[in-house]
C-alpha cells in the first residue's frame, strides 16, 4: 500500500533530494512559495520551500527499500516518532499540491490609476499613482498650480477610486 512519508533534508537541498529520488523512480514533492523581497530598492520574486528542509515521498510500505531512500543525496533521514516513520495523510498532500497562495498581497493600485490621499495636508486630493517606493511608501503625481508634482506618501494614506 502506498503512503506518503515525511523526510528531513539537508539545508537548502530539497530540489537535489527530489531529483535524486525521482531518478530512482520515487514520487517526491515539496510545496513552493513565491515570495516578494526588496533587494537594493527593487522588488524581486523568489521561489522557496514552504516547509524548508522537508520533503514528502510516496512509498510502498511493503516492498520499498527505506534504507536506499534514507541514504539518497540531500536527505538526512525520515521524520519518525519512536520506531515508526511519520505517515502524512493523502488529503493533506492533495491540499498542498493544489495550494496556490495569494501572490498579490500588496493591494496597491497600478501605475496610472486614479487615487485619493487620506493624510492631513492632502486630504481628499486626487492623484495619479506612479510607482511603489519600497515596501511602505509610494510615489504619486499631484496636480499643483497646473504642474504635476511627485509626492512620496505612506501606502496607508492612499485610497483607490472605485
N, C-alpha and C positions, 0 to 999 in steps of 0.2 A: 504494500500500500504506500502510495506517495504521500509525503508530508513535507511541509516547509519547516526548515530549521534556521536558527539564527547563528551566524558566525561572527566572530570578532576578528577584524582585520588589523594589520599593521598600519600605523598612521599614514593617512593620505594614499593608501594603496587599494582602495575599493575597486577602482577600474582595473588595475592589474590583476587582482584576485578574480574578478568577474571574467576577464578574458581567459585566464588560465583554466578556470572551471569550465567555461564553455568549450574550450579546446578538448576537454575530457568528456564532453557530451552531457554536462550537468547544467541544468537551468539555474541561473543565478540572477539576482535582482537587487538593486538598491535605488530608492527613490531620490530624485534630484530636485533641488530647489534653486530657482533662479533668483539671485539677489542683486540688488542695485546698490552700488557704492559710489562714493565721491572720491576720486583719485586725482590729485593735482587740479582741483576745480572742475573736473569733467565727470559726468555720470558714466559709469561703466556697469555692464551686466556680467555676472559671473555665475556659472552653474557649480553648485557644490552639493555634497551629500546631505540629505535631510537628516539622516542619523549618521554622523561621522564615525568611521571605523566599524560600521556594522553592515552586514550583507546577508540577504536571505537566499537560501538554496532549497531546491526541491529535490528530495532524495527518496529512494525506495528503502524503507526501513528493513526489508527482508534480505535484499541482495546488493546493497551498496557497500563499497569499501570506505568506511568512515575515516580510516587512517590515511588513505590517499587524499581525501578531501582536506583533512586537517593539516597535511604536510604540503599542500599546494602553496606556491609562491604568493606572498602577500597576505596569507591568512595566519592569524595567531592561534586560533582554535575555536571550538564550539562554545557557545554560551550554554552553561549547564547549571542545573540545580541538583546538587548531590551527584549521583552517578548517572543521571539521565539528562540527555541533551534537550534544550528548550525547543519545543514544537510551537510553531506560530500558526494560529487559526487561518484557514483558507480565506475566510471572509475579510480578515484584516489585510491580507496580501492583495486581495482583489480591490479593496478600497484604496490602498496605497498605489497600486498600478494605475488606477483611474484618477488619482489625486492631481488636480490642476489648481495650484494656488492662484490667488488674485494678484497678478503681477503689477497691476496698476494701483498700487497702494496710495499713490500720490494723486490726489484729486485736483491737481492744478489745471487751469484752462490751457488750451493750445495757443501757440503763437498767433496773434491777430484777433483773438477773442475779445469781446467787449466785457469789461468787469466794472464793478463799483468798489470804491475804497470804504473801509469801515473805521479808519483811525481818526483821531481828533481833528487835525488841521485840514485833512482832505475828506472829511465825512461826506458821503454820498456824491463824491466827484467821480465822473465817468472817466475810464482809462482804457487803454488797449494793452493786453498782456503781450510782453515781448519775449521773455525767457526766464527760466529759473536762475537764481544766483545762489548756488549752494543748496543745502537741504531746507533751510528755514526762511529764506527770503526770495523775492522775485523782482525782476525789473519790469516796470510798466512805463507806458508813454502817456503823459498827461498833456492836454492842450491848455497852455497858459499863455495869455496875451498873443494868441494866434501862432504860437510856436509849440512844436512837440518837444516836451522836456522829459528826459529819462529820470525816473524816480525809483529807488530801491525801497521796498516795503516788506514787512513780515508777511508770510503766507496767510497767517490767521486774520490779517486785515483785508483780505481780498474776498469779494463776494461775486460769484458768477451771475451773469444775466440769464434769466430763464432757466 
